[in-house]
Amino acid sequence: MQKTLVLSSILIAFLILPLSSVSFAHPHPGMIGVNGHTHTPQTEIFPIDATMGVEKSTVFFHAPTDNVLPWAFVEGKIANHVKDYPVIIQMYQNGEPARFAQAEVNEDGTYEYKFRVRSVDDGQVTRSFTGDYTVVIYKVVYLHPNLDTA
């Protein structure tokens, strides 16, 4: 089982590395396919000006009703991020807003938004997320990062 998981992770890494930006939404690290969905983002870029644009990625997130983990994550890496612009994250369930947030982008282009999906207080379990969600992630990127501007 562990060997299969490791080999699957390596294969997925090779499939994802060529993407300019990688985004994931999952209830815990390592969960890649959920409920028939993959974490391959659908991505569009909308130019702001001649050098920058907004990259919109849409991924799917599933929080099972029997989840025992308290946290979920939206994380990724932006290859050509514009410094000082956070990532905007919008989560929807059945087309209705479920949560909006923003996450700072690190120097290496990585970002992570961690949020609670399950709490236990005095033995009472509260699940703030269950079911399927559409996660829309907005990132400000350079349109032509390899051009020499000097």
Secondary structure, 3 states (H helix, E strand, C coil): CHHHHHHHHHHHHHHHCCCCEEEEEECCCCCCCECCECCCCEEEEEECCCCEEEEEEEEEEEECCCCCCCEEEEEEEECCECCCCCEEEEEEECCEEEEEEEECCCCCCEEEEEEECEEEECCEEEECCCEEEEEEEEEEEECCCCCCCC
